Amino acid sequence: MQNKPQMVEAVLFFNERGICKEMLYPEFEALLDGVVSMPKFADQQMRVAYVLVDARLQVRAAVFFYLDFTEDGAADEGWNIPLRQLAERAGRGPDLGAGPIRLACRSQCPVAWHQMHLWDPEQTAGVSDLQLLRDTLRRNSLGLLVEEDGPKAVPADRLQVAAEDKWYPTAAPEAPAPQPTSPDHEQRLKAARLIKQQRLRIDSLAREHEAELAAAREAAEQVRQLQQAEIDRLVARIEALELHNARLQAETATQAERFQQQREELARQVRALERNSQAEADTLRQQLEAGMQAKIAAAVESYREQISIRDVELAYRDELDSQLQADIERLKKEAEERAVQAAEQALQGLAKQGVMFVAYHPGAGHLTIPPGDLATYSQNPQAYAAAKCNVSPEQYGQWLRHYERPLCVATLPSGEPCAMPIDRVGTPARFVPGESDCCSRHRTGHRLKTGS
């Protein structure tokens, strides 16, 4: 009686240089329970892979997830990802030697709310986390029991993606089927593998573009906040200067009133002295008036100088405020231009990689849109399709309504539409408003004949 091969659960940790730690799943559970810790991963977010390995050290399922460690090297207590459930419900992945594996990652997650906690393995030229995972497990550093009579492993340079109709066979074959060797079959396998790699690469580029755009927006927002803080500081300074100016004006008014009271007091003294000596009174009056005028002039000049200084500061503040506003507008424009340039570069990169943008429009068929026409197309797709059909946008719109609903659009004397089924005109260029969208009774030529 032959024993059924057992599947082994293993967990592998990745860093910048590749796989840095291997353990069996019971050891990983002890790490999650806090029984053991890993100080070398302290205060880090590690990339981890949960794999199912058969008795021939071949990967059958893989789940790529993140795991956070505390400053003491203990695993995050709030971590809770159902690895076994994800591995069972995972989608189809590449062939690592024993048929397509079940793969769960960020771009292929069977449970949507766990997607943010997963990561995508690298599949670029010269770097493949899946091949690194396969080769590491084949070295059997974990000391797993291996079946000796199993089939030979497929070399790394001959790994291919199996056809989709053979990923999940209904019955296990008794012997490995011979690999097709026809050139067409090999080309299809290579094309399928390249399509899979390109999809992963496109997802990676999209995430990088979103990260760069978010960083540019965050930098622009930080600059705007700094400049807004500077503007608020200057506004507060202006308000303080205005308050100080108002206080100075109030002090000036108070001193002027005091000077007026002193003048009145001196005038009374002068009138008293006039009774004794007119000459002395005149001399004293002139001296007092001259001294009073000198004091008033000096005080007024001093306050004028202070007010001039405040006016200069206010003018400097207005100039700086205008300059800061101009800088803000310039930075906003630069941020928008950078975002547009980043989008254009991404589109050009996709075009260089052979990605084509195709849209279908009735009457025009499938249109291949060059990257340079994407802006024009996105503004008015219907006008773009009308131009390809050599008709005006209005005629194309009328034809499209006729094409989607080939009924007579004429209005009966009762006010209701005729809605008589008519023959559909297949191309916009042959469509004539008033003729092609009306039945024989309501066509323009028929009405003219009956009216005459």
Secondary structure, DSSP 4 states (H G I P E B T S, - for coil): -PPPPPPEEEEEEEETTEEEEEEEHHHHHHHHTTSS--GGGTT-EEEEEEEEE-TTS-EEEEEEEEEEB-TTSPBPTT----HHHHHHH-EEEEESSSSEEEEEBTTB-SSGGGGGGB-PPP-STT--HHHHHHHHHHTTTT-----TTSPPPPPGGG--PPPGGGSS-SS--SSPPPPP--HHHHHHHHHHHHHHHHHHHHHHHHHHHHHHHHHHHHHHHHHHHHHHHHHHHHHHHHHHHHHHHHHHHHHHHHHHHHHHHHHHHHHHHHHHHHTT-HHHHHHHHHHHHHHHHHHHHHHHHHHHHHHHHHHHHHHHHHHHHHHHHHHHHHHHHHHHHHHHHHHHHHHHHHHHTT--EEEEETTTEEEEE-GGGHHHHHH-HHHHHHHHTTS-HHHHHHHHHHHHS-B---B-TTSSB---B-PPP-SGGG--TTTTTS-TTT-HHHHHHHH-
